[in-house]
Amino acid sequence: MFIRAKWLAVSLFVVLLAAAGAAPTPVPGGANGVSALSAKLGETVFNGVLRIKIVALREATDADHAELAARASDLTPTADKKVLVMQSLLRNGVHDDFTDLLRYTLADKDDVSVEIPDNALKNANIHILQGAAGRQAGAVLVDKDFVPVKLIVQCATCGAHSGFRPVRFTVPPVTVPPQ
């Protein structure tokens, strides 16, 4: 009886040791994965602070280039580059003014990502009063074959206490047609 109890204790120890040494399941999302709410382009989603709607995501037109040149000098398309333009509508859903800086990141099917630079955002330092709305527009220079499949909206200056949750918008393939 004593030997059986001894073997049981040793077996239990080996099983616990093996379980502790097993590799943990990796968290999905890669090295810089973002836990975010999900929506489709054109939908309005409330993230705890703002109601965010991406109104447009498209290739820049000739009319856009004049306005973009005034905001950022590095947005000139070349033979192997194109400019993508994004427009958003933001509605303040909290009892305080919203004065934080938002970051917009585009990613393709291979998770190659491009961030819209702050100097290429119209109304980058947006101030939205309680219950009001504001618009932002931005542009980014990308490779000619870059086709975004998602747009991630994050707050660059919000503290952890703000309640701002990132939002991942799925981009339908027809939004930015390849040339």
C-alpha positions in Angstrom: 0.0 0.0 0.0 2.8 2.4 0.9 4.6 1.7 -2.4 1.4 2.3 -4.4 1.0 5.7 -2.7 4.7 6.5 -3.4 4.3 5.7 -7.1 1.1 7.8 -7.2 2.9 10.8 -5.7 5.8 10.4 -8.1 3.4 10.1 -11.1 1.5 13.1 -10.0 4.7 15.1 -9.7 5.8 14.1 -13.2 2.5 15.0 -14.7 2.4 18.5 -13.0 6.0 19.1 -14.0 5.3 18.2 -17.7 2.2 20.5 -17.7 4.2 23.4 -16.2 6.9 23.0 -18.9 4.6 23.0 -21.9 4.8 26.0 -24.1 1.9 28.5 -23.7 -0.6 29.1 -26.5 0.6 32.2 -28.3 -1.7 35.2 -28.4 -3.0 35.8 -31.9 -2.2 39.1 -33.7 1.6 39.1 -34.1 4.2 41.2 -32.3 2.1 44.3 -32.3 -1.4 42.8 -32.4 -4.2 45.2 -31.3 -7.2 44.0 -29.4 -9.9 46.0 -31.1 -13.6 46.3 -31.8 -14.6 45.2 -35.3 -16.7 46.9 -38.0 -17.0 47.2 -41.7 -16.0 50.3 -43.7 -19.0 52.7 -43.7 -20.5 51.4 -40.4 -20.6 53.6 -37.3 -19.2 52.0 -34.2 -19.1 53.3 -30.6 -15.8 52.5 -28.9 -16.6 53.9 -25.4 -15.6 57.5 -26.3 -16.4 58.2 -29.9 -18.8 57.1 -32.6 -16.5 56.5 -35.5 -17.4 56.1 -39.1 -15.0 55.8 -41.9 -16.8 57.7 -44.7 -14.3 57.0 -47.5 -11.1 55.2 -48.3 -10.0 55.6 -51.9 -7.2 56.5 -54.2 -6.6 60.3 -54.5 -8.0 62.2 -57.4 -6.4 65.2 -59.2 -8.7 67.4 -57.1 -7.2 65.9 -53.9 -3.6 66.5 -54.9 -3.8 70.3 -54.7 -5.2 70.2 -51.1 -2.8 67.5 -50.1 0.2 69.5 -51.3 -0.7 72.2 -48.8 -0.7 69.7 -45.9 2.3 67.5 -46.6 5.0 67.7 -49.2 5.7 63.9 -49.3 2.4 62.9 -50.9 3.3 63.1 -54.6 2.6 59.8 -56.4 5.3 58.3 -58.7 5.3 55.5 -61.2 5.5 52.9 -58.4 3.5 54.8 -55.7 -0.1 56.0 -55.2 -1.8 58.1 -52.6 -4.7 56.8 -50.5 -7.2 59.2 -49.0 -9.3 58.5 -45.9 -12.2 60.5 -44.4 -13.8 59.9 -41.1 -16.7 61.3 -39.1 -16.3 61.3 -35.3 -19.1 62.0 -32.8 -18.3 62.6 -29.2 -20.2 60.1 -27.0 -18.9 61.2 -23.5 -19.6 64.1 -21.2 -16.2 65.8 -21.8 -14.7 67.4 -24.8 -12.5 65.1 -26.9 -9.1 66.6 -27.7 -6.9 63.6 -28.2 -4.8 62.6 -31.2 -6.0 59.7 -33.3 -3.8 57.3 -35.4 -5.0 55.6 -38.5 -3.2 52.5 -39.7 -3.8 50.6 -43.0 -2.9 47.0 -43.4 -2.9 44.6 -46.3 -3.6 40.9 -46.5 0.0 40.1 -45.5 -0.3 42.5 -42.4 2.1 45.0 -44.0 1.0 48.2 -42.4 1.2 51.9 -43.2 0.3 54.6 -40.7 -1.2 57.9 -42.0 1.3 60.5 -40.7 0.1 63.2 -38.4 1.2 66.0 -40.8 -1.0 64.4 -43.5 -4.2 64.6 -41.3 -6.6 67.5 -41.7 -7.8 68.5 -38.2 -5.1 66.3 -36.6 -5.6 68.0 -33.3 -9.3 67.8 -33.4 -11.5 69.3 -30.6 -15.0 67.8 -30.4 -17.4 69.3 -27.9 -19.7 67.2 -25.8 -22.4 65.8 -28.0 -20.9 67.3 -31.2 -19.1 65.8 -34.2 -16.0 66.5 -36.2 -14.4 65.3 -39.4 -10.9 64.2 -40.1 -9.2 63.4 -43.5 -5.9 62.0 -44.1 -3.7 60.7 -46.9 -0.7 58.3 -47.2 1.7 57.4 -49.9 1.8 53.6 -50.5 3.2 51.2 -53.1 1.1 50.9 -56.2 0.2 47.3 -55.4 -0.8 48.0 -51.8 -4.4 47.0 -51.3 -5.7 47.6 -47.7 -7.9 45.0 -46.1 -8.2 46.8 -42.7 -8.0 50.2 -41.2 -7.2 50.4 -37.5 -8.2 53.6 -35.5 -6.3 54.1 -32.2 -5.8 56.9 -29.8 -2.2 58.1 -29.5 -2.7 60.3 -26.5 -5.6 58.7 -24.5 -4.7 57.4 -21.1 -5.8 53.9 -19.9 -8.6 55.5 -17.9 -10.2 57.2 -20.9 -12.2 54.1 -22.0 -11.1 54.6 -25.7 -11.0 51.2 -27.4 -9.3 50.7 -30.8 -11.5 49.9 -33.8 -10.6 47.7 -36.7 -12.5 48.4 -39.9 -12.7 45.7 -42.6 -12.1 47.2 -46.0 -14.0 45.6 -48.9 -11.8 44.7 -51.9 -13.7 47.0 -54.2 -13.0 50.2 -52.2 -9.5 50.7 -53.6 -9.3 48.9 -57.0 -5.9 47.9 -58.3 -4.7 49.8 -61.4 
